[in-house]
Amino acid sequence: MNRTLIMLGLVLVLAGCGGQTAARSAPLAKPQPTRTPHPTFTPTPPPLDLLILYTTDVEGHLEPCG
């Protein structure tokens, strides 16, 4: 019973003034312009000869493939 009354009171307080005070205190922010990426920048992947693939043996140790 007490829990129900507390929840009802909380709902009434929030419904009565929660939205209005938040709207009054915070002015609308101006939207920030979005920056486009630089046209000449393209990330390049590493060369394939530097890429080493590994596998695990039966005991769980790493071994390079090939």
Secondary structure, 3 states (H helix, E strand, C coil): CHHHHHHHHHHHHHHHHHHHHHHHHCCCCCCCCCCCCCCCCCCCCCCHHHCCCEEECCCCCEEECC
